[in-house]
Amino acid sequence: MSSGKTVKELMVDAFTFPHIPYWFTIKEAMWIIKKAFLEGEKCVRPMVVLVFDEKYNLVGTLTPRRVLRGLEPKFMKTSANIEGIAPDESLLSIIWDTLYYTESKNLSEYPVTEVMKPIQFFVEPDDPVTKASYIMIRNDLIVLPVLEKKKKLVGIITTLDIFTDLSNIVLNE
Amino acid sequence: MTNKVINRDSLQKLYLQLYEILKEKIESGEWTVGSQIPTEDELCRTYDVSKATVRLAVAELVKDGYLRRQQGKGTFVCKRIIPEGLSMLTSFKELMLEAGVEFTTKILAQTVMMPTDDLSIKLNVPGDRHIIYIKRLRMVDGDPILLQETYIPYNRCPHLLNEDLTAGSVLEIIEGRCGVKITRVQDYIGMVEVSDEEGGLIGLKDGVCALLLEQYFYSGDEQIKYTRSVKRPDRFRFFIKLERKV
C-alpha cells in the first residue's frame, strides 16, 4: 500500500474546505458552495463543506450531491428507496419545471443538518494511511476527519490524497 | 463621481450591489445632504434593474439612515449621525451602565463559518474567506441583558478559537495575542425588532424593540471585526465622553 505512511503525512489543512455552522440553511450552504468551489480562484477538490457545531466540533460533511438529494421532491425520495423500480420517465421529464422549481425553494430553507452526512468515522494523525483508506472505501466516504486525542480536528484526509500517493507508486513501477 | 455598474455575473444580490453603489454616492458627497435622489424609474433605467430591486436597495438605505422618504415628494439624502469624536467604546466593561456592576458571560458559539452575502459586505471580505463567529450572552446579576455576535476574519486572529472568552475581551486577544492594533471604531446605534430567538435569549417578547449597536473595527484601512449587539433597552445607559482639544 502506501509505503508505511501515516495519516499526518497525507492529510490536508481543514481550512482548505469551507466551514459552516449546523444552523445554516441549505440555501446558505448552496451560496457557500458556489462561492468556494465554482466562483473562487482556487480549485478545491473534493467539493466538501465541513459542518461544525457551536463549539467548533465537526459534526458532518456536505457535498453538492447531498444538497441535490435534499432538494429532491419528496415522492422521489420514497421511490428511490425501492430498489429496482425506476421512476416513470415521462413523469420525471415534467417534474423539473414544476415540482423541482417550486418544492426545492421551500426545501432549501431547511437546516443543513437535514442533508449533511454525519461524522461517524475518524482517524488519528499517527494511524496508517491504510486504515483511513479502508474506512473510506468500506463506508463510501470521500473525506475523513483527522482528530487528535479523539477530539481536536487537526486535518482532513481525502480519497484524492490517497489516490495521488498510490498512483505515484503504481505509475512509477 | 462614482460610475459603478451592476455586475450580473456576481453572486451578490442585485439589490445589495445597488445599495453599495447608492451608498457610495451619498458617502462621497456626490449626492449632497438634503438633495432629492433620482426617481425609481430613473434608477431602473440607469442601472438596468427592476423596480423591485430599486425598492429593496432604497428601503435598506432608509433603514440604515442614509435616506428618508417624504410622502408625495420623493426620497432625500439624510444627514447621518455619525458618532465622530466619541471616546472609543471598545469592550463590554466600558459599555456598562455603572462602574462596579458585575457581569457574567455565557459563550453560545465560538466556531468558524463562511460569510453569507450581507456579512461579506459588513465585514468587507470575499465570500470564500473563513470567519470566526462568536456569540455571547452577557448577564448582570443572572439576568441576560445583551446578546453579542462578533465576526473576525479567521486569518487575522486564529487564536480566538481556542481562547476562553468568558473572562477576557475579544479585543484584548486580537491586540495582545495577534498583534493587531485597532485604530478606528465606527459605531451605529439604533433600534431593532428582536427575533424569536434573540428575544428568548435576552428576555424580550418577539417583535419588541431592543437597542442595536453595530460596531466596525479597523486597523488602518483593513476591517478586522464586526460586532452586532442587541441589548435590552431597559438595562442600558450609554456613557459618551466628548473632548475638545484646546
Interface residues (C-beta under 8 A of the other chain):
Chain A: F15 P18 H19 I20 P21 F24 E28 W31 I32 K34 K35 A36 E39 G40 K42 F52 D53 E54 K55 Y56
Chain B: L11 L108 A109 Q110 T111 V112 M113 M114 T116 D117 P126 G127 D128 H130 Y133 K135 Y154 L161
